[in-house]
């Protein structure tokens, strides 16, 4: 049967099929993993943005969506790049569906003078990209793995004994490390008195996080960026749980945040945890995570949530955060490879 490729709008009735096909393709053979809800995707794809252009590309055999691609292109930085999330249902692989999708995406990219193609691939623990369908497909087309992050899962609720040990955080009967710092927790909007420091630290996070050889330019984040992101996340159904470490003089020393979707009963997304270089060595990362898990508990009581997992990613060489995750009971479940190569590469 001939494969038909077409773009879908945010309100297209087939968007649910498109979302499910990519999701199932990426989850095949893996442990439980979060995927964006259809409700959130409709808002995201339908939003006018000066920062990013986005497309939903679907592959159909007859009336059945057998694969798809989500395409994003930054408009204000790294304008040579195009990112694609591409997936084909396992039972439809090896029949040219992925090739047809990628050809469509690359035509779209070439029309907009994009030269660098980026894609993500999750590889089960103990395997290499070449052991997977997606890895072999990417490498045949001239893409290579340029950055790796471990994906971690934490089962909820966290054992009270673990939380108690992390809260006490004592060494030889001395005061807990980082006792001079104050931790403030809040939901959604960063309080006005802290938002400038929050923006400064988010900027430093982007500059500091290891990204291997991935083509990416860290951005200067200002208060307007923070407020715009808060509005966008709220429109997509997310609640943001945030904790901030303050120095005795009131400056920002670190932050962490988690996302909870009103459309997802299973997953909490642990996003950034960052401590400024001058404040490291005081176990502030662990203190911030403890505070935010307590923030999550309070939110669960208000909202009636009973989530099953917290999911997070940590770069392979970030040994301090790797150790912190393990102390909380996070388990490594697979590896996220960032692939990159030329648009219109090997065929």
C-alpha atoms as one frame of an Amber mdcrd trajectory, in Angstrom:
protein
   0.000   0.000   0.000   1.240   3.496  -0.872   2.318   5.655   2.059   0.780
   9.130   2.078   2.506  11.935   4.012   0.629  15.026   5.118   0.765  17.838
   7.630  -1.844  17.988  10.388  -3.221  21.099  12.025  -3.801  21.398  15.755
  -7.518  20.687  15.308  -7.166  17.865  12.784  -9.267  14.817  13.827  -6.297
  12.578  12.978  -3.968  14.280  15.455  -4.768  11.673  18.121  -3.712   8.860
  15.761  -0.531  10.784  14.923   0.345  11.270  18.595  -0.354   7.630  19.440
   1.741   6.303  16.556   4.856   8.267  17.578   4.319   7.477  21.256   3.928
   3.725  20.715   6.906   3.672  18.350   9.161   5.302  20.952   7.885   3.262
  23.903   8.257  -0.139  22.229  10.571  -2.347  24.295  11.133   0.261  27.028
  10.091   0.736  30.627   7.297   3.168  31.395   7.989   6.627  29.987   6.171
   9.931  29.877   4.717  11.262  26.640   2.988  14.592  26.000  -0.808  14.439
  26.244  -2.993  15.101  23.206  -4.629  18.045  24.975  -1.287  19.705  25.625
  -0.064  18.992  22.100  -3.101  20.661  20.561  -2.334  23.852  22.480   1.392
  23.666  21.697   0.938  23.039  17.969  -1.744  25.702  17.654   0.232  28.458
  19.363   1.658  31.335  17.337   5.255  31.845  18.390   8.069  34.200  17.454
  10.589  31.778  18.945   9.871  28.443  17.254   8.046  27.018  14.236   6.503
  23.561  14.560   4.761  20.976  12.400   2.956  17.655  12.869   3.726  15.297
   9.953   1.795  12.028   9.621   2.268   8.909   7.485  -0.930   7.109   6.442
  -1.589   3.766   4.843  -5.208   4.119   3.870  -6.989   5.578   6.896  -4.411
   4.282   9.381  -1.638   6.476  10.743   1.422   4.216  10.843   4.021   6.775
  11.893   4.731  10.430  12.280   7.171  13.208  12.940   7.059  16.273  15.155
   9.280  18.987  13.689  10.557  22.128  15.407  12.758  24.927  14.104  14.106
  27.699  16.346  13.535  31.139  14.828  15.802  33.383  16.914  18.916  31.270
  17.523  20.538  28.160  16.044  18.617  28.926  12.868  20.651  26.350  10.949
  19.021  23.521  12.924  15.855  21.464  12.660  14.765  18.976  15.350  12.601
  15.964  14.578  10.852  13.405  16.770  10.167  10.577  14.310   8.555   7.212
  14.942   7.086   4.315  12.973   4.931   1.625  14.552   7.018  -1.586  14.938
   4.732  -3.681  12.737   5.092  -1.177   9.866   8.881  -0.821   9.884  11.081
  -1.917   7.000   8.571  -0.758   4.386   9.860   2.751   3.652   7.599   4.679
   6.060  10.481   6.224   8.015  12.309   7.105   4.797   9.218   8.841   3.415
   8.725  10.804   6.621  12.354  11.880   6.824  12.401  12.879   3.153   9.374
  15.126   3.765  11.017  16.658   6.838  14.272  17.303   5.011  12.441  18.977
   2.122  10.729  21.200   4.681  14.090  21.982   6.271  15.831  22.697   2.961
  13.105  25.157   1.981  13.975  27.074   5.153  17.764  26.889   4.724  18.293
  24.444   7.583  21.496  22.417   7.369  21.723  20.555  10.716  19.270  17.782
  11.596  18.805  16.752  15.236  16.862  13.783  16.613  16.447  11.916  19.903
  16.684   8.174  20.446  16.126   6.221  23.665  18.243   3.091  23.935  17.465
   0.407  26.559  20.118  -0.127  29.229  22.861  -2.479  28.084  22.305  -1.796
  24.378  23.932   0.498  21.831  22.137   2.592  19.188  23.220   0.101  16.509
  21.196  -2.572  18.372  17.939  -0.685  17.727  15.828   0.007  14.651  15.947
   3.752  15.283  19.702   3.816  15.769  20.398   1.902  12.577  17.978   4.132
  10.662  19.669   7.310  11.956  23.209   6.132  11.287  22.388   5.038   7.722
  21.382   8.646   7.087  24.597  10.189   8.355  23.515  11.020  11.906  25.719
  10.263  14.900  25.227  10.309  18.655  26.719  13.561  20.003  25.333  13.648
  23.565  23.998  11.116  26.094  21.793  11.401  29.162  20.557   8.715  31.523
  16.804   8.552  32.020  15.847   7.888  35.635  12.575   6.821  37.252  11.650
   7.272  40.907   8.684   5.314  42.199   6.198   7.271  44.299   5.675   7.707
  47.150   9.300   8.044  48.245   9.988   5.938  51.333   9.756   8.016  54.498
  13.053   6.599  55.754  14.762   7.904  52.618  13.183  11.331  53.009  14.112
  11.484  56.701  17.730  10.622  55.975  17.933  13.221  53.221  16.223  15.873
  55.353  18.607  15.391  58.270  21.686  15.382  56.018  24.040  15.394  59.012
  27.689  14.525  59.162  29.268  13.581  62.510  26.578  15.344  64.528  27.283
  18.712  62.893  24.717  21.054  61.394  23.288  19.890  58.087  25.404  20.952
  55.147  24.099  24.215  53.694  22.216  25.160  56.893  22.880  28.860  56.265
  20.778  28.742  53.107  17.016  29.246  53.145  14.767  27.148  50.908  11.536
  28.674  49.614   8.932  26.601  47.751   6.011  27.798  45.640   3.643  26.737
  42.860   3.573  28.045  39.280   4.501  31.736  39.295   7.918  32.731  40.639
   7.291  35.475  43.231   8.149  38.921  41.932  10.938  39.432  44.464  12.793
  36.345  43.179  12.093  36.308  39.452  15.188  38.280  38.363  17.445  35.881
  40.289  15.528  32.933  38.876  16.111  34.230  35.320  19.813  34.725  36.057
  20.183  31.151  37.297  18.223  29.679  34.367  20.658  31.499  32.074  23.603
  30.004  33.967  21.996  26.562  33.826  21.882  26.769  30.026  25.529  27.798
  29.929  26.687  25.190  32.417  24.891  21.976  31.496  27.042  19.491  29.510
  25.656  18.899  26.008  28.482  17.008  24.294  28.880  18.058  20.653  25.242
  19.057  20.153  24.751  22.244  18.130  23.187  24.562  20.663  23.731  28.193
  21.676  22.879  29.027  25.314  20.412  31.878  25.581  20.202  34.901  27.828
  16.992  34.390  29.807  15.237  37.468  31.151  12.119  38.018  33.242   9.936
  38.248  30.127  11.114  34.756  29.101  10.189  33.392  32.536   6.733  34.955
  32.497   6.049  33.842  28.909   7.011  30.260  29.765   4.723  30.341  32.823
   1.781  31.407  30.664   2.547  28.804  28.001   2.870  25.950  30.487  -0.385
  26.920  32.204  -2.213  26.974  28.844  -0.962  23.434  28.191  -2.323  22.167
  31.511   0.891  22.068  33.553   1.381  22.933  37.207   4.977  23.868  38.050
   6.319  23.009  41.502   9.383  25.074  42.336  11.926  25.469  45.115  14.604
  28.119  45.455  17.734  28.278  47.633  18.578  31.728  48.990  21.830  32.967
  50.513  21.802  34.837  53.857  21.916  38.081  51.848  18.878  37.046  49.796
  20.581  36.128  46.523  19.754  33.021  44.525  22.027  30.025  45.094  20.074
  27.320  43.261  16.667  26.129  42.123  14.693  23.083  41.082  11.325  22.488
  39.486   8.915  19.680  38.637   5.972  19.662  36.245   2.612  17.971  36.820
   0.043  17.717  34.013  -3.668  17.721  34.682  -3.922  15.212  31.817  -1.446
  12.651  33.203  -2.227  10.487  36.224   1.111   8.644  36.200   4.119  10.899
  35.647   5.697  13.862  37.376   8.479  15.453  35.314  11.588  16.501  37.235
  13.120  19.305  35.204  16.129  21.456  36.081  18.019  21.224  39.333  20.809
  23.793  39.379  23.240  25.145  41.979  25.483  28.118  41.159  29.157  27.198
  41.027  30.060  29.397  43.989  27.526  27.583  46.190  28.325  23.964  45.340
  29.627  21.521  47.923  26.819  22.181  50.426  24.428  19.480  49.178  21.996
  22.155  48.071  20.867  19.996  45.140  19.619  17.341  47.550  18.023  19.918
  49.867  16.202  21.508  46.951  14.916  18.133  45.730  13.684  17.227  49.234
  11.859  20.545  49.518  10.239  20.096  46.134   9.108  16.541  46.887   7.409
  17.966  49.970   5.937  20.623  47.685   4.644  17.777  45.489   3.107  16.031
  48.507   1.244  19.214  49.441   0.033  19.652  45.871  -1.107  16.010  45.765
  -3.228  16.547  48.866  -4.828  19.642  47.310  -5.358  18.126  43.860  -5.970
  14.502  44.858  -3.092  13.271  42.698  -1.534   9.827  43.147   1.254   9.786
  40.597   3.318   6.646  40.101   6.696   7.956  38.949   9.002  10.940  38.773
  10.982  10.956  35.524  14.208  12.886  35.031  17.298  13.005  32.826  20.907
  13.524  33.892  23.915  13.943  31.610  26.389  11.083  31.850  29.280  13.248
  33.131  27.234  15.124  35.756  28.491  12.866  38.547  27.241  15.054  41.411
  23.624  14.938  40.190  23.938  11.260  39.303  24.863  10.550  42.949  22.050
  12.773  44.209  19.495  10.935  42.064  20.710   7.572  43.347  20.397   8.768
  46.965  16.713   9.469  46.350  16.150   6.019  44.867  16.010   6.937  41.193
  16.750   4.005  38.850  18.508   4.287  35.478  16.156   2.787  32.911  17.562
   3.781  29.522  19.817   6.258  27.737  18.744   9.247  25.658  21.055   9.777
  22.695  21.000  13.119  20.908  21.749  12.433  17.249  22.945  15.074  14.819
  24.004  15.246  11.204  23.553  17.108   7.920  20.141  17.710   6.401  19.965
  15.519   3.324  22.790  13.313   4.587  23.566   9.758   3.506  20.805   7.865
   1.718
